[in-house]
Amino acid sequence: MLRKIPTHQLRIGMHVHEVPGSWLSHPFWRASFRLSDDKQVAQLRAAVSYVVIDTAKGLDVAEAEVEAATEAQGETTFLDDVEVNEVAGELGGGASESLATDVVAHTARPLPPTQPVTLQDEVQRASRIVAQSRTAMQSMFQDVRLGKAVDAEHCLPLVDDITQSVSRNPGAIVSLARLKTSDDYTYMHSVAVCALMVSLARQLKLSEADTREAGLAGLVHDLGKALMPPEVLNKPGALTREEFAVMKGHPEAGHRMLVEGRGVGPVPLDVCLHHHEKVNGKGYPHGLAGDDISLFARMGAVCDVYDAITSNRPYKAGWDPADSVQKMAQWAKDGHFDERIFQAFVKSIGIYPTGSLVKLKSGRLAVVVEQGDSSLLKPLVKVFYSTKASEPLVPQLLDLSQSSDDIVGREQPAAWGFKNLDELWLKA
């Protein structure tokens, strides 16, 4: 039975099912665990006012203490099987037991506010999440290399924080996660794909539960790479045919690890195994085609490729975001992606994603800062260079939805020798 209790009732031997709030606001990376010492109890009491415990996995509160607390303050909330079924029924019926439990866990705690904010307002908060994510994913990949079983529950607080950031402003964490070095690509690619999957799921209007599963799928989709030979995984050049054949084994390797672990549902398992399938049947590992590829795997294919080609790799610099969207549009027509999924993806990140270099009708160059509310063709940009005078301009924000100026095309940063474009959109 799940039970919400004030932290002053905590004692060693209880199983904490859920700690409220962001994992950045308390010292517990794993939100579900058994209390084993007084230090954990003291930390929880100092960090939060209540937790949800699972009495089926640990000790219950003494009956007298429960009654006293209930009568005096009404603080203790009981969640029995009937309530679980009623909450699940509100979703339209047919909810699984695990889904019902997840719903109860979320209704038992207040969700952080998700009012939309500007990119600049979200960048600092998203930067903190990205930094924490890097450490978490390095640890997870290291555990996999050491042969430890994967526990997806460790990922859920991270997925929740990324989801909240995307809810406030999708461009911030999606764009920040793209700014990875070739050295930490393997770890941060998973974080970026998680953010992209969440953003795409919201664009497709998937349920909260499905959006969370999509985010978790993005986070674990490439864990199989932890078992690939380092000299192949980090090779600073194109792979040979033999090396590529080795790398093509990472989806099945990751799938095996997730199956052997715990807390991973069918969606992350499917995306891990099938994110390299193509709708034309020319993908791997199973050569699936069309509707034989699940919705989530088709989503994963698009998000995985976008982050891969826009990121710096050991053997090449990342492509400009807008140029990448244009190339992927052609690949979608060639049958690499589901075109409907790709169109929704473009709507989620923009035709000219944050960080894109564009040329305006006025002859000025600008970097895209944020997507516009009224049109994908009219984002907020920062103008900084005059092609007519061939000289820099004082950087200035320009909302194209309120201007007579328009974007006339994409530009290649390398062709102009620009190396600081990310600084332009990161700064207010």
Secondary structure, 3 states (H helix, E strand, C coil): CEEEEEHHHCCCCCEEEECCCCHHHCCCCCCCEECCCHHHHHHHHHHCCEEEEECCCCCCCCHHHHHHHHHHHCCCEEECHHHHHHHHHCCCCCCCHHHHHHHHHHHCCCCCCCCCCCHHHHHHHHHHHHHHHHHHHHHHHHHHHCCCCCEHHHCHHHHHHHHHHHHHCHHHHHHHHHCCCCCCHHHHHHHHHHHHHHHHHHHCCCCHHHHHHHHHHHHHCCHHHHHCCHHHHCCCCCCCHHHHHHHCCHHHHHHHHHHHCECCCHHHHHHHHHCCCCCCCCCCCCCCCHHHCCHHHHHHHHHHHHHHHHCCECCECCCCHHHHHHHHHHHHHCCCCCHHHHHHHHHHHCCCCCCCEEEECCCEEEEEEECCCCCCCCCEEEEEEECCCCEEEEEEEEEHHHCCCCEEEECCHHHHCCCCHHHHHHCC
